Amino acid sequence: MSEKSYKILIIAGEASGDLHGSELVESLKFLHPNCRFFGVGGKKMRQAGVQTFFDIERMGTVGVIEILGELPHFINIYRTLAKEIATGGYDAAILVDYPTLNLRLAKLCKRAGCPVFYFISPQIWAWRKGRIKEIRQTVSRMFVVLPFEEVLYKEAGVDAEFLGHPFADVVRPSMEKDEALNEFGVDPGKKVIGLLPGSRKNEVQSLLTVMLAAAKEIQKELADCQFLLPVADSIDPDLIRQQLKGSPLNVRLVNGKAYDVMNCSDFLIIASGSATLEAGILGCPMVIVYKLNPLTYWLSQILVNVKMFGLVNIVAEELVVPELLQGQVTAENIAKEALVVLKDPEKQQAIRSRLLKIKTSLGEPGVLGRVALSISRYLDNPMKNEKISV
């Protein structure tokens, strides 16, 4: 514990960044109780003591076309933060994921002489690899969360560390499986299917309808199956209820508790994103689905260089669970993938076993504490960490 006081800017743009940012702030406060934090975040970061200039509520938009609709809001955020950084009053900036905004802020911090710590690196292995030169010039230390990223960044001359993935700390159910089944009001003797349409409004709007149609198809084959739908904190439950209105399915809504839903489900129909890796850590078989605005999808075909889009498959470096993208996302295709697993216990167990191996590659618990310690040591020894611009 140090009596040194630092004024730190911390920027997160989504619910996951808000969670990780809040835990990082708490870990840094343990090491430096007098630190003050300002920036952009959500409820969790504010609870941790961050004074926020903007909330993340309108920042979770995905896709080039979708972002255009919120462009004035993003410009306002950028200009406000640019003025704040230009004051030169910050000892460091911590940028959590969200590269569209954060890489721009990193440049401003560099000009202001403010060290930049980047947690959860941009996925340069997927697209826009050229950004690595910019990262090398502006980021003081990059904290990557996937093992292969450390090698990639270090080879490019970036000061990068892999200290583990934060999911190693946070992905755990809050109760035993039997307890969760009882709380959710489902029969332990019947198949349970989780519907996870995402944590963003536009994801729910584009995916929930087809998920419900797929659930209907599955129920035709497995009459006794049950459906659970965890509602993310960032989603208004009324948006879900509106789409469920008139549905013949008995879909039980669960406020939060996504890990408990994953843990007690036999199969998941899940939107692509970090939730697929969380489900993988818990060993739950799934089909990954995603739909983008047609123009956004067309641009992604040109710019993105990955064979798989599901994060759990990318980490596993093989297609462990099926992926359905764009036009492939139909009720019939989703139901087909689900039924193949639900009707074959051996296949279900084989998938579970392979998924559980992924957890071991993500490091030991205590990730945020290790990141905080690395940041603390850097700040306490600025001359030792000074590097020559390239």
C-alpha positions as a Markdown table, in Angstrom:
| # | Residue | x | y | z |
|---|---|---|---|---|
| 1 | Met | 0.0 | 0.0 | 0.0 |
| 2 | Ser | 1.3 | 3.4 | -1.0 |
| 3 | Glu | 0.5 | 6.9 | 0.2 |
| 4 | Lys | 1.2 | 8.3 | -3.3 |
| 5 | Ser | -1.9 | 9.9 | -4.9 |
| 6 | Tyr | -2.6 | 9.8 | -8.6 |
| 7 | Lys | -5.3 | 11.4 | -10.6 |
| 8 | Ile | -6.4 | 8.8 | -13.2 |
| 9 | Leu | -8.6 | 9.0 | -16.2 |
| 10 | Ile | -10.4 | 5.7 | -16.9 |
| 11 | Ile | -12.6 | 5.1 | -20.0 |
| 12 | Ala | -15.0 | 2.1 | -20.6 |
| 13 | Gly | -17.7 | 2.0 | -23.2 |
| 14 | Glu | -19.7 | -1.1 | -22.6 |
| 15 | Ala | -21.2 | -3.2 | -19.7 |
| 16 | Ser | -18.2 | -5.6 | -19.6 |
| 17 | Gly | -15.8 | -2.7 | -19.6 |
| 18 | Asp | -17.8 | -1.1 | -16.7 |
| 19 | Leu | -17.4 | -4.4 | -14.7 |
| 20 | His | -13.7 | -4.8 | -15.4 |
| 21 | Gly | -13.0 | -1.1 | -14.9 |
| 22 | Ser | -14.8 | -1.1 | -11.5 |
| 23 | Glu | -12.7 | -4.0 | -10.3 |
| 24 | Leu | -9.5 | -2.5 | -11.6 |
| 25 | Val | -10.3 | 0.8 | -9.8 |
| 26 | Glu | -11.0 | -1.1 | -6.5 |
| 27 | Ser | -7.7 | -3.0 | -6.9 |
| 28 | Leu | -5.8 | 0.2 | -7.5 |
| 29 | Lys | -7.5 | 1.9 | -4.5 |
| 30 | Phe | -6.2 | -0.9 | -2.3 |
| 31 | Leu | -2.7 | -0.2 | -3.5 |
| 32 | His | -3.1 | 3.6 | -3.6 |
| 33 | Pro | -6.0 | 4.6 | -1.3 |
| 34 | Asn | -5.6 | 8.3 | -2.2 |
| 35 | Cys | -6.1 | 7.8 | -5.9 |
| 36 | Arg | -8.8 | 9.8 | -7.6 |
| 37 | Phe | -10.6 | 8.5 | -10.7 |
| 38 | Phe | -12.6 | 10.3 | -13.4 |
| 39 | Gly | -13.9 | 9.2 | -16.8 |
| 40 | Val | -16.6 | 7.4 | -18.7 |
| 41 | Gly | -18.4 | 4.3 | -17.3 |
| 42 | Gly | -21.5 | 2.9 | -15.8 |
| 43 | Lys | -23.2 | 2.1 | -12.5 |
| 44 | Lys | -20.4 | -0.3 | -11.3 |
| 45 | Met | -17.6 | 2.2 | -12.0 |
| 46 | Arg | -19.5 | 5.0 | -10.2 |
| 47 | Gln | -20.0 | 2.6 | -7.2 |
| 48 | Ala | -16.3 | 2.0 | -7.2 |
| 49 | Gly | -15.7 | 5.8 | -6.9 |
| 50 | Val | -15.3 | 7.0 | -10.5 |
| 51 | Gln | -16.6 | 10.4 | -11.2 |
| 52 | Thr | -18.1 | 10.0 | -14.7 |
| 53 | Phe | -18.5 | 12.6 | -17.3 |
| 54 | Phe | -20.7 | 10.3 | -19.4 |
| 55 | Asp | -22.6 | 7.1 | -18.9 |
| 56 | Ile | -22.2 | 4.0 | -21.1 |
| 57 | Glu | -25.9 | 3.7 | -21.8 |
| 58 | Arg | -25.8 | 5.0 | -25.4 |
| 59 | Met | -22.3 | 3.7 | -26.2 |
| 60 | Gly | -23.0 | 0.0 | -26.8 |
| 61 | Thr | -23.8 | 0.4 | -30.5 |
| 62 | Val | -22.3 | -2.1 | -32.9 |
| 63 | Gly | -21.5 | -1.7 | -36.6 |
| 64 | Val | -20.5 | 1.2 | -38.8 |
| 65 | Ile | -24.0 | 2.0 | -40.0 |
| 66 | Glu | -25.5 | 1.7 | -36.5 |
| 67 | Ile | -22.8 | 4.1 | -35.0 |
| 68 | Leu | -23.8 | 6.8 | -37.5 |
| 69 | Gly | -27.1 | 7.2 | -35.7 |
| 70 | Glu | -25.3 | 8.1 | -32.5 |
| 71 | Leu | -22.5 | 10.2 | -34.1 |
| 72 | Pro | -23.4 | 13.5 | -32.5 |
| 73 | His | -23.3 | 11.9 | -29.1 |
| 74 | Phe | -19.9 | 10.3 | -29.7 |
| 75 | Ile | -18.5 | 13.6 | -31.0 |
| 76 | Asn | -19.6 | 15.3 | -27.9 |
| 77 | Ile | -17.9 | 12.7 | -25.7 |
| 78 | Tyr | -14.7 | 12.9 | -27.7 |
| 79 | Arg | -14.5 | 16.7 | -27.6 |
| 80 | Thr | -15.3 | 16.8 | -23.8 |
| 81 | Leu | -12.6 | 14.2 | -23.1 |
| 82 | Ala | -10.1 | 15.9 | -25.4 |
| 83 | Lys | -10.5 | 19.1 | -23.4 |
| 84 | Glu | -10.1 | 17.2 | -20.2 |
| 85 | Ile | -6.9 | 15.5 | -21.4 |
| 86 | Ala | -5.4 | 18.7 | -22.7 |
| 87 | Thr | -5.5 | 20.2 | -19.2 |
| 88 | Gly | -2.5 | 18.0 | -18.4 |
| 89 | Gly | -3.9 | 17.2 | -15.0 |
| 90 | Tyr | -3.9 | 13.4 | -15.2 |
| 91 | Asp | -1.1 | 11.2 | -14.0 |
| 92 | Ala | -2.3 | 8.2 | -16.2 |
| 93 | Ala | -5.1 | 7.0 | -18.4 |
| 94 | Ile | -6.6 | 3.5 | -18.3 |
| 95 | Leu | -8.4 | 2.6 | -21.5 |
| 96 | Val | -10.7 | -0.5 | -21.2 |
| 97 | Asp | -11.4 | -2.2 | -24.6 |
| 98 | Tyr | -13.6 | 0.0 | -26.8 |
| 99 | Pro | -10.9 | 0.8 | -29.5 |
| 100 | Thr | -13.0 | 3.1 | -31.7 |
| 101 | Leu | -12.9 | 5.8 | -29.1 |
| 102 | Asn | -10.0 | 4.7 | -26.9 |
| 103 | Leu | -7.3 | 4.6 | -29.6 |
| 104 | Arg | -8.1 | 8.2 | -30.5 |
| 105 | Leu | -7.9 | 9.2 | -26.8 |
| 106 | Ala | -4.5 | 7.4 | -26.6 |
| 107 | Lys | -3.1 | 9.8 | -29.2 |
| 108 | Leu | -4.3 | 12.8 | -27.2 |
| 109 | Cys | -2.9 | 11.4 | -24.0 |
| 110 | Lys | 0.5 | 10.8 | -25.6 |
| 111 | Arg | 0.6 | 14.5 | -26.7 |
| 112 | Ala | -0.3 | 15.6 | -23.2 |
| 113 | Gly | 2.5 | 13.5 | -21.7 |
| 114 | Cys | 0.0 | 11.2 | -19.9 |
| 115 | Pro | 1.0 | 7.4 | -19.7 |
| 116 | Val | -1.6 | 5.1 | -21.3 |
| 117 | Phe | -2.5 | 1.7 | -19.9 |
| 118 | Tyr | -4.7 | -0.3 | -22.2 |
| 119 | Phe | -6.7 | -3.2 | -20.8 |
| 120 | Ile | -8.2 | -5.7 | -23.2 |
| 121 | Ser | -6.4 | -5.0 | -26.4 |
| 122 | Pro | -7.9 | -4.2 | -29.8 |
| 123 | Gln | -8.3 | -7.4 | -31.8 |
| 124 | Ile | -5.7 | -6.5 | -34.4 |
| 125 | Trp | -5.4 | -10.2 | -35.3 |
| 126 | Ala | -8.9 | -10.0 | -36.7 |
| 127 | Trp | -8.8 | -6.7 | -38.5 |
| 128 | Arg | -6.9 | -3.5 | -39.1 |
| 129 | Lys | -3.5 | -4.9 | -38.2 |
| 130 | Gly | -1.9 | -1.6 | -39.2 |
| 131 | Arg | -3.1 | -0.1 | -36.0 |
| 132 | Ile | -0.3 | -1.8 | -34.2 |
| 133 | Lys | 2.2 | 0.9 | -35.2 |
| 134 | Glu | -0.2 | 3.5 | -33.7 |
| 135 | Ile | -0.5 | 1.4 | -30.5 |
| 136 | Arg | 3.3 | 1.1 | -30.2 |
| 137 | Gln | 3.6 | 4.9 | -30.4 |
| 138 | Thr | 0.9 | 5.8 | -28.0 |
| 139 | Val | 0.3 | 3.0 | -25.4 |
| 140 | Ser | 2.7 | 2.7 | -22.5 |
| 141 | Arg | 1.7 | -0.8 | -21.6 |
| 142 | Met | -0.9 | -3.1 | -23.1 |
| 143 | Phe | -2.6 | -5.7 | -21.0 |
| 144 | Val | -3.8 | -8.5 | -23.3 |
| 145 | Val | -6.4 | -11.1 | -22.2 |
| 146 | Leu | -5.7 | -13.9 | -24.7 |
| 147 | Pro | -2.4 | -15.8 | -24.5 |
| 148 | Phe | -1.5 | -15.6 | -28.2 |
| 149 | Glu | -2.0 | -11.8 | -28.2 |
| 150 | Glu | 1.1 | -11.2 | -26.0 |
| 151 | Val | 3.4 | -12.8 | -28.6 |
| 152 | Leu | 1.8 | -10.8 | -31.5 |
| 153 | Tyr | 2.2 | -7.5 | -29.7 |
| 154 | Lys | 5.7 | -8.1 | -28.4 |
| 155 | Glu | 6.9 | -9.0 | -31.9 |
| 156 | Ala | 5.6 | -5.6 | -33.0 |
| 157 | Gly | 7.6 | -3.8 | -30.3 |
| 158 | Val | 4.6 | -3.1 | -28.0 |
| 159 | Asp | 5.1 | -3.4 | -24.2 |
| 160 | Ala | 2.5 | -6.1 | -23.7 |
| 161 | Glu | 1.7 | -8.4 | -20.8 |
| 162 | Phe | -0.7 | -11.4 | -20.5 |
| 163 | Leu | -1.7 | -11.6 | -16.9 |
| 164 | Gly | -4.8 | -13.6 | -17.5 |
| 165 | His | -8.4 | -13.0 | -18.6 |
| 166 | Pro | -10.8 | -11.3 | -16.2 |
| 167 | Phe | -13.3 | -14.0 | -16.8 |
| 168 | Ala | -11.0 | -16.3 | -14.7 |
| 169 | Asp | -12.3 | -14.2 | -11.8 |
| 170 | Val | -15.9 | -13.3 | -12.6 |
| 171 | Val | -17.4 | -16.3 | -14.4 |
| 172 | Arg | -18.9 | -18.4 | -11.7 |
| 173 | Pro | -22.5 | -19.1 | -10.9 |
| 174 | Ser | -24.0 | -17.5 | -7.7 |
| 175 | Met | -25.7 | -20.8 | -6.7 |
| 176 | Glu | -25.7 | -24.5 | -7.2 |
| 177 | Lys | -27.4 | -25.9 | -10.3 |
| 178 | Asp | -30.3 | -27.5 | -8.3 |
| 179 | Glu | -30.8 | -24.3 | -6.4 |
| 180 | Ala | -30.9 | -22.3 | -9.6 |
| 181 | Leu | -33.4 | -24.6 | -11.3 |
| 182 | Asn | -35.6 | -24.3 | -8.2 |
| 183 | Glu | -35.4 | -20.5 | -8.2 |
| 184 | Phe | -36.1 | -20.2 | -11.9 |
| 185 | Gly | -39.1 | -22.6 | -11.6 |
| 186 | Val | -38.0 | -25.2 | -14.1 |
| 187 | Asp | -38.2 | -28.9 | -13.9 |
| 188 | Pro | -34.8 | -30.6 | -13.4 |
| 189 | Gly | -36.1 | -33.7 | -15.2 |
| 190 | Lys | -36.7 | -31.8 | -18.5 |
| 191 | Lys | -34.3 | -30.1 | -21.0 |
| 192 | Val | -33.4 | -26.5 | -20.3 |
| 193 | Ile | -32.5 | -24.2 | -23.2 |
| 194 | Gly | -31.1 | -20.7 | -22.6 |
| 195 | Leu | -31.9 | -17.8 | -25.0 |
| 196 | Leu | -29.2 | -15.1 | -24.9 |
| 197 | Pro | -29.9 | -12.4 | -27.5 |
| 198 | Gly | -27.2 | -10.0 | -26.3 |
| 199 | Ser | -26.7 | -7.1 | -24.0 |
| 200 | Arg | -27.3 | -4.4 | -26.6 |
| 201 | Lys | -30.7 | -3.1 | -27.7 |
| 202 | Asn | -30.0 | -3.5 | -31.5 |
| 203 | Glu | -28.9 | -7.2 | -30.8 |
| 204 | Val | -32.1 | -8.0 | -29.0 |
| 205 | Gln | -34.1 | -6.3 | -31.8 |
| 206 | Ser | -32.4 | -8.3 | -34.6 |
| 207 | Leu | -32.0 | -11.7 | -32.9 |
| 208 | Leu | -34.8 | -12.3 | -30.3 |
| 209 | Thr | -37.6 | -12.9 | -32.9 |
| 210 | Val | -35.6 | -15.6 | -34.7 |
| 211 | Met | -34.5 | -17.2 | -31.4 |
| 212 | Leu | -38.2 | -17.4 | -30.4 |
| 213 | Ala | -39.1 | -18.9 | -33.7 |
| 214 | Ala | -36.2 | -21.5 | -33.3 |
| 215 | Ala | -37.4 | -22.3 | -29.8 |
| 216 | Lys | -40.9 | -23.0 | -31.2 |
| 217 | Glu | -39.3 | -25.4 | -33.8 |
| 218 | Ile | -37.3 | -27.2 | -31.0 |
| 219 | Gln | -40.4 | -27.6 | -28.9 |
| 220 | Lys | -42.1 | -29.4 | -31.8 |
| 221 | Glu | -39.4 | -32.1 | -31.4 |
| 222 | Leu | -38.9 | -31.9 | -27.7 |
| 223 | Ala | -42.3 | -31.1 | -26.2 |
| 224 | Asp | -41.0 | -31.1 | -22.6 |
| 225 | Cys | -38.2 | -28.6 | -23.1 |
| 226 | Gln | -38.1 | -25.3 | -21.1 |
| 227 | Phe | -36.7 | -21.9 | -22.0 |
| 228 | Leu | -34.9 | -19.3 | -19.8 |
| 229 | Leu | -33.9 | -15.8 | -20.9 |
| 230 | Pro | -31.6 | -13.8 | -18.7 |
| 231 | Val | -32.1 | -10.1 | -19.2 |
| 232 | Ala | -28.9 | -8.0 | -19.2 |
| 233 | Asp | -28.7 | -5.0 | -16.9 |
| 234 | Ser | -28.3 | -2.8 | -20.0 |
| 235 | Ile | -31.6 | -4.0 | -21.5 |
| 236 | Asp | -35.1 | -2.7 | -20.6 |
| 237 | Pro | -37.1 | -5.8 | -19.7 |
| 238 | Asp | -40.1 | -4.3 | -21.4 |
| 239 | Leu | -38.3 | -4.6 | -24.7 |
| 240 | Ile | -38.2 | -8.3 | -24.1 |
| 241 | Arg | -41.8 | -8.6 | -22.9 |
| 242 | Gln | -43.0 | -6.7 | -25.9 |
| 243 | Gln | -41.5 | -9.4 | -28.2 |
| 244 | Leu | -42.8 | -12.2 | -26.0 |
| 245 | Lys | -46.3 | -10.9 | -26.1 |
| 246 | Gly | -48.5 | -13.4 | -27.9 |
| 247 | Ser | -45.8 | -16.1 | -28.0 |
| 248 | Pro | -47.2 | -19.6 | -27.3 |
| 249 | Leu | -43.8 | -20.4 | -25.6 |
| 250 | Asn | -43.4 | -20.3 | -21.8 |
| 251 | Val | -40.2 | -18.4 | -21.7 |
| 252 | Arg | -39.1 | -17.5 | -18.2 |
| 253 | Leu | -37.3 | -14.2 | -17.8 |
| 254 | Val | -34.5 | -14.0 | -15.3 |
| 255 | Asn | -33.1 | -10.6 | -14.2 |
| 256 | Gly | -29.4 | -10.9 | -14.7 |
| 257 | Lys | -27.9 | -14.1 | -13.3 |
| 258 | Ala | -26.7 | -15.1 | -16.8 |
| 259 | Tyr | -24.0 | -17.4 | -15.3 |
| 260 | Asp | -26.7 | -19.3 | -13.4 |
| 261 | Val | -28.8 | -19.7 | -16.5 |
| 262 | Met | -25.8 | -20.9 | -18.5 |
| 263 | Asn | -24.8 | -23.3 | -15.7 |
| 264 | Cys | -28.2 | -25.0 | -15.6 |
| 265 | Ser | -28.9 | -25.0 | -19.3 |
| 266 | Asp | -28.5 | -28.1 | -21.5 |
| 267 | Phe | -28.0 | -25.9 | -24.5 |
| 268 | Leu | -27.7 | -22.2 | -25.4 |
| 269 | Ile | -28.8 | -20.1 | -28.4 |
| 270 | Ile | -26.5 | -17.2 | -27.9 |
| 271 | Ala | -25.5 | -14.0 | -29.6 |
| 272 | Ser | -21.8 | -13.7 | -30.7 |
| 273 | Gly | -19.7 | -11.8 | -28.2 |
| 274 | Ser | -17.9 | -12.2 | -24.9 |
| 275 | Ala | -20.8 | -14.2 | -23.6 |
| 276 | Thr | -19.8 | -17.1 | -25.8 |
| 277 | Leu | -16.5 | -17.4 | -23.9 |
| 278 | Glu | -18.3 | -17.1 | -20.6 |
| 279 | Ala | -20.6 | -19.9 | -21.6 |
| 280 | Gly | -17.6 | -21.9 | -22.7 |
| 281 | Ile | -15.8 | -21.5 | -19.4 |
| 282 | Leu | -19.0 | -23.0 | -17.8 |
| 283 | Gly | -18.9 | -25.8 | -20.3 |
| 284 | Cys | -22.3 | -25.2 | -21.9 |
| 285 | Pro | -23.0 | -26.4 | -25.5 |
| 286 | Met | -24.3 | -23.7 | -27.7 |
| 287 | Val | -25.0 | -22.4 | -31.2 |
| 288 | Ile | -23.6 | -18.9 | -31.8 |
| 289 | Val | -25.7 | -16.5 | -34.0 |
| 290 | Tyr | -25.2 | -13.0 | -35.3 |
| 291 | Lys | -26.8 | -10.6 | -37.7 |
| 292 | Leu | -25.5 | -7.2 | -38.8 |
| 293 | Asn | -26.8 | -4.4 | -40.9 |
| 294 | Pro | -26.3 | -5.6 | -44.5 |
| 295 | Leu | -23.8 | -2.7 | -45.3 |
| 296 | Thr | -21.9 | -3.3 | -42.0 |
| 297 | Tyr | -21.7 | -7.0 | -42.9 |
| 298 | Trp | -20.4 | -6.2 | -46.4 |
| 299 | Leu | -17.7 | -4.0 | -45.0 |
| 300 | Ser | -16.8 | -6.6 | -42.5 |
| 301 | Gln | -16.2 | -9.1 | -45.3 |
| 302 | Ile | -13.7 | -6.8 | -46.8 |
| 303 | Leu | -12.0 | -5.7 | -43.5 |
| 304 | Val | -12.1 | -8.7 | -41.1 |
| 305 | Asn | -9.6 | -11.5 | -41.4 |
| 306 | Val | -10.9 | -14.4 | -39.3 |
| 307 | Lys | -12.1 | -17.8 | -40.2 |
| 308 | Met | -14.4 | -18.0 | -37.1 |
| 309 | Phe | -16.3 | -15.1 | -35.4 |
| 310 | Gly | -17.3 | -16.8 | -32.1 |
| 311 | Leu | -14.9 | -15.8 | -29.4 |
| 312 | Val | -15.1 | -19.2 | -27.7 |
| 313 | Asn | -14.0 | -20.8 | -31.0 |
| 314 | Ile | -11.2 | -18.3 | -31.6 |
| 315 | Val | -9.8 | -18.9 | -28.1 |
| 316 | Ala | -10.1 | -22.7 | -28.7 |
| 317 | Glu | -8.5 | -22.3 | -32.1 |
| 318 | Glu | -11.1 | -24.7 | -33.6 |
| 319 | Leu | -14.8 | -24.8 | -34.3 |
| 320 | Val | -16.0 | -26.4 | -31.0 |
| 321 | Val | -19.5 | -25.1 | -31.4 |
| 322 | Pro | -21.4 | -24.1 | -34.6 |
| 323 | Glu | -21.7 | -20.5 | -35.8 |
| 324 | Leu | -24.5 | -19.0 | -37.9 |
| 325 | Leu | -24.0 | -15.6 | -39.4 |
| 326 | Gln | -26.3 | -13.3 | -41.3 |
| 327 | Gly | -28.5 | -15.2 | -43.8 |
| 328 | Gln | -27.7 | -18.5 | -42.0 |
| 329 | Val | -29.5 | -17.2 | -39.0 |
| 330 | Thr | -32.9 | -18.9 | -39.5 |
| 331 | Ala | -35.2 | -20.7 | -37.1 |
| 332 | Glu | -34.7 | -23.9 | -39.0 |
| 333 | Asn | -30.9 | -23.8 | -38.9 |
| 334 | Ile | -30.8 | -22.8 | -35.2 |
| 335 | Ala | -33.2 | -25.6 | -34.3 |
| 336 | Lys | -31.3 | -28.1 | -36.3 |
| 337 | Glu | -28.0 | -27.4 | -34.5 |
| 338 | Ala | -29.7 | -27.4 | -31.1 |
| 339 | Leu | -31.5 | -30.7 | -31.7 |
| 340 | Val | -28.3 | -32.5 | -32.9 |
| 341 | Val | -26.9 | -31.9 | -29.4 |
| 342 | Leu | -30.0 | -32.2 | -27.3 |
| 343 | Lys | -30.9 | -35.6 | -28.7 |
| 344 | Asp | -27.3 | -37.0 | -28.3 |
| 345 | Pro | -26.1 | -37.1 | -24.7 |
| 346 | Glu | -22.6 | -38.3 | -25.7 |
| 347 | Lys | -22.2 | -35.4 | -28.1 |
| 348 | Gln | -23.3 | -33.0 | -25.5 |
| 349 | Gln | -20.8 | -34.4 | -23.0 |
| 350 | Ala | -18.0 | -34.3 | -25.6 |
| 351 | Ile | -18.6 | -30.6 | -26.3 |
| 352 | Arg | -18.8 | -29.9 | -22.5 |
| 353 | Ser | -15.4 | -31.6 | -22.0 |
| 354 | Arg | -13.7 | -29.6 | -24.8 |
| 355 | Leu | -15.2 | -26.3 | -23.6 |
| 356 | Leu | -14.0 | -26.8 | -20.0 |
| 357 | Lys | -10.4 | -27.1 | -21.3 |
| 358 | Ile | -10.6 | -23.5 | -22.5 |
| 359 | Lys | -10.7 | -22.2 | -19.0 |
| 360 | Thr | -7.2 | -23.4 | -18.2 |
| 361 | Ser | -5.7 | -21.3 | -21.0 |
| 362 | Leu | -7.1 | -18.0 | -19.5 |
| 363 | Gly | -4.9 | -17.9 | -16.4 |
| 364 | Glu | -5.5 | -18.1 | -12.7 |
| 365 | Pro | -7.9 | -15.9 | -10.7 |
| 366 | Gly | -6.6 | -12.6 | -9.4 |
| 367 | Val | -6.2 | -11.0 | -12.9 |
| 368 | Leu | -7.3 | -7.5 | -12.0 |
| 369 | Gly | -5.1 | -7.4 | -8.9 |
| 370 | Arg | -2.1 | -8.3 | -11.1 |
| 371 | Val | -2.9 | -5.7 | -13.6 |
| 372 | Ala | -3.3 | -3.1 | -10.9 |
| 373 | Leu | 0.0 | -4.0 | -9.4 |
| 374 | Ser | 1.7 | -3.7 | -12.8 |
| 375 | Ile | 0.2 | -0.2 | -13.3 |
| 376 | Ser | 1.2 | 0.8 | -9.8 |
| 377 | Arg | 4.8 | -0.3 | -10.3 |
| 378 | Tyr | 5.0 | 1.6 | -13.6 |
| 379 | Leu | 3.6 | 4.8 | -12.0 |
| 380 | Asp | 5.9 | 4.6 | -9.0 |
| 381 | Asn | 9.0 | 4.2 | -11.3 |
| 382 | Pro | 8.3 | 6.5 | -14.3 |
| 383 | Met | 12.0 | 6.9 | -15.3 |
| 384 | Lys | 12.6 | 3.1 | -15.4 |
| 385 | Asn | 9.7 | 2.6 | -17.8 |
| 386 | Glu | 10.4 | 5.5 | -20.1 |
| 387 | Lys | 10.8 | 4.4 | -23.7 |
| 388 | Ile | 12.1 | 6.0 | -26.8 |
| 389 | Ser | 9.5 | 7.0 | -29.4 |
| 390 | Val | 9.6 | 5.1 | -32.7 |
